[in-house]
Structure formats: C-alpha cells, structure tokens
Amino acid sequence: MSVSVRVGHSVGMADKKYDVIVVGGGAAGLSGALALARFRRSVLVIDAGEPRNAPAGHIHNYLGREGTPPGELLAIGRGEVESYGGEIVPGTVTSARKTDGFQVELADGSAVHGRKLLITTGLVDELPDVPGVKERFGRDVLHCPYCHGWEVRDQAIGVLGTNPFGLHQAKLFSQLSADVTYFVHTGPVPDEGEREQLGKRGITFVDGEVAEIEVRDDRITGVRLRSGEVVARQAVVVSPRFTARADVFESLGLKAVELEMGGHVFGSHIPADASGATSVPGVYVAGNVTDLKAQVISSAAAGLNAAAMINNELVEEDVQNVR
C-alpha cells in the first residue's frame, strides 16, 4: 500500500515565529508535532527525509501498526499533523542559535524562528566495515532481535563480533533459532566461562576475522573468513556504533556525549531528563537522538511526552506575559 502526502514550503514561513520548531520528521518528531498541533500550537516540522529505518521493510512491536512499512507510517503521520494545522517542510538544518527564541537555518539559505525547539534527528548506525554488511542492512543483516528477530526465526544465524555486546546478542538470538554461530571477528574471544554459556545455548563459535558476507540470488548464503573458509548462514547480526545526529546543535551549547555500557562506548547521545528537557532552556529532545535503544513505538511516546512538557512551558510563559 502506498500513501502520498503533500510536503512543501509554507508561504510566509520565514516571516512567522512558531511556537515550536521540530527538527526531524520521524516517529518522535511527528508524534510531538501532532500533540502540539492538537493543542492549537503553531508548529513547524523540518524533515531531512533520512529516516533511520528506511532500509527496513516493516515496523514491528508497534501495537495496532504491526508490520506497517516505515514510509507508510510516516506518510500517515504527516497527514495527521497537517490535518490539525501543523506545517511540514523538507529541508536540512545547518545551524541553530539563540535569539529571543531560536533561529534555525536550513541548507537552502532560509531561516525560521520559534519559541521552543524539539530535536528528533535520530542517529546514524555506523556499521562494521565488512563487504556485504551495509548492502544487506535492514534486510538479512540485522542488529536488534526485538525489531526483526521473528523474521529470521529458525534460520542459520551468524553473529558478527566487534565488541563485548556480540556474545549477548548471540544468546538473545538463540531464543529464536537453534542454529546460531558467533564469529569472533574483531570482538573478544570467549573465555572458558563464556564458552560454557554459549554451549548451554547450543551456540557454536568461529575464531578468525570475517572477510565478507556472501550473497547469491539476493539472499545471504554464508560468511567467508579471511582464511577462505565459508560458513553457511542465512542471516547475520551486527552491533553498530550508534551516533547521534547532533553536530549542528553545538552552536546552542548542546553537545552529544559518549554512552558507555559495561565500560564499552556504544555510541553518543544528547543527555536529557525524563521529560526530554536538555541542559539548554527551551530545547527538548526525543527518540534515538537521546535514547539509543528506543524503537519506533517508544520514540513516538517520547515525542508526545516532550510535546506535553513544551506546551506546559508555553502556557506558563503566556500567562506571565498577559498584561
């Protein structure tokens, strides 16, 4: 099913000061924009059109929308935002600065102004540099067992080790298939205790670096080691580095910081409190730009939560400004 939605620059956009500018048109941004528009706030969504889940065929674990193609969900969301008067424009933000509110500049040279900012720019999956990984990512090269594990159930699954999380991924995927192989690659070699754990789950492990993912007839057929050995596999699991799309907001004093788990840096994010409020007054974040583990449904929920907090701030400011 395909859904088309009108997205274009609004007349007089540069001359208008919005209550809220939302940077990012994914689930978090659209959900926040929808809530704000329904509260009769003037809201502008700037969408670069680069959703993280674009390579995926379907969204999962989204109650009521299970199996919906990502593009279809976004198209529906855009239509809902616009139906309440929210505005959506395509564009890439190049800088932002504090004024009497905020000024956001776009790559086409235009600038827009808003009282508050909601940043929902997501993250970039930095993938292992192995031929075939990038080309198959989101199809039969996966990283999240909750997002796409069911789709590779009972298949021959290979887990590519690049960091300490690979061993944990192998154990998770062994819940979905009895045929899981952990490829050490550049990750840690399992110690005696870890090998015992893998054995209890029926997981085999292969030492040595991986040279490439083999593909035939648009399907993964195996994992080739640098030794030349090929291990037949149907799906491959990787552990990307998750890097927040946040560089352009450093001009506001908002900088992404590294996130560690068990002493290993898994990526970067913009820190925020439970409401999405950042260290910069008036700037909120939601979705993967702040929560690296968020799936689509939790990103949408975070967008709603941040929108409610933003609206509360605006109401209080409006009350204070009444003379």
C-alpha positions, 0 to 999 in steps of 0.5 A, spaced: 500 500 500 502 506 498 500 513 501 502 520 498 502 526 502 503 533 500 510 536 503 512 543 501 514 550 503 509 554 507 508 561 504 510 566 509 514 561 513 520 565 514 516 571 516 512 567 522 515 565 529 512 558 531 511 556 537 515 550 536 520 548 531 521 540 530 527 538 527 526 531 524 520 528 521 520 521 524 516 517 529 518 522 535 518 528 531 511 527 528 508 524 534 510 531 538 508 535 532 501 532 532 500 533 540 502 540 539 498 541 533 492 538 537 493 543 542 492 549 537 500 550 537 503 553 531 508 548 529 513 547 524 516 540 522 523 540 518 524 533 515 531 531 512 527 525 509 533 520 512 529 516 516 533 511 520 529 505 518 528 506 511 532 500 509 527 496 513 521 493 510 516 493 516 515 496 523 514 491 528 512 491 536 508 497 534 501 495 537 495 496 532 501 498 526 504 491 526 508 490 520 506 497 517 512 499 512 516 505 515 514 510 509 507 508 510 507 510 517 510 516 516 506 518 510 500 517 515 503 521 520 504 527 516 497 527 514 495 527 521 499 533 523 497 537 517 490 535 518 490 539 525 494 545 522 501 543 523 506 545 517 511 540 514 517 542 510 523 538 507 529 541 508 536 540 512 538 544 518 545 547 518 545 551 524 541 553 530 542 559 535 539 563 540 535 569 539 529 571 543 527 564 541 531 560 536 533 561 529 534 555 525 537 555 518 536 550 513 541 548 507 537 552 502 539 559 505 532 560 509 531 561 516 525 560 521 524 562 528 520 559 534 519 559 541 521 552 543 525 547 539 524 539 539 530 535 536 528 528 533 534 527 528 535 520 530 542 517 529 546 514 524 548 506 525 555 506 523 556 499 521 562 494 521 566 495 515 565 488 512 563 487 504 556 485 504 554 488 511 551 495 509 548 492 502 544 487 506 542 492 512 535 492 514 534 486 510 538 479 512 543 483 516 540 485 522 542 488 529 536 488 534 532 481 535 526 485 538 525 489 531 526 483 526 528 477 530 521 473 528 523 474 521 529 470 521 526 465 526 529 458 525 534 460 520 542 459 520 544 465 524 551 468 524 553 473 529 558 478 527 563 480 533 566 487 534 565 488 541 563 485 548 555 486 546 556 480 540 556 474 545 549 477 548 546 478 542 548 471 540 544 468 546 538 473 545 538 470 538 538 463 540 531 464 543 529 464 536 533 459 532 537 453 534 542 454 529 546 460 531 554 461 530 558 467 533 564 469 529 569 472 533 571 477 528 574 483 531 570 482 538 573 478 544 574 471 544 570 467 549 573 465 555 572 458 558 566 461 562 563 464 556 564 458 552 560 454 557 554 459 556 554 459 549 554 451 549 548 451 554 545 455 548 547 450 543 551 456 540 557 454 536 563 459 535 568 461 529 575 464 531 578 468 525 576 475 522 570 475 517 572 477 510 565 478 507 558 476 507 556 472 501 550 473 497 547 469 491 540 470 488 539 476 493 539 472 499 545 471 504 548 464 503 554 464 508 560 468 511 567 467 508 573 468 513 579 471 511 582 464 511 577 462 505 573 458 509 565 459 508 560 458 513 553 457 511 548 462 514 542 465 512 542 471 516 547 475 520 547 480 526 551 486 527 552 491 533 553 498 530 556 504 533 550 508 534 551 516 533 547 521 534 545 526 529 547 532 533 553 536 530 549 542 528 546 543 535 553 545 538 552 552 536 546 552 542 551 549 547 548 542 546 553 537 545 552 529 544 556 525 549 559 518 549 554 512 552 558 507 555 555 500 557 559 495 561 565 500 560 564 499 552 562 506 548 556 504 544 555 510 541 553 518 543 547 521 545 544 528 547 543 527 555 536 529 557 531 528 563 525 524 563 521 529 560 526 530 554 528 537 557 536 538 555 541 542 559 539 548 554 532 552 556 527 551 551 530 545 547 527 538 548 529 532 545 526 525 543 527 518 540 534 515 538 537 522 538 537 521 546 535 514 547 539 509 543 535 503 544 528 506 543 524 503 537 519 506 533 513 505 538 517 508 544 520 514 540 513 516 538 511 516 546 517 520 547 515 525 542 508 526 545 511 526 552 516 532 550 510 535 546 506 535 553 512 538 557 513 544 551 506 546 551 506 546 559 512 551 558 508 555 553 502 556 557 506 558 563 510 563 559 503 566 556 500 567 562 506 571 565 506 575 559 498 577 559 498 584 561 
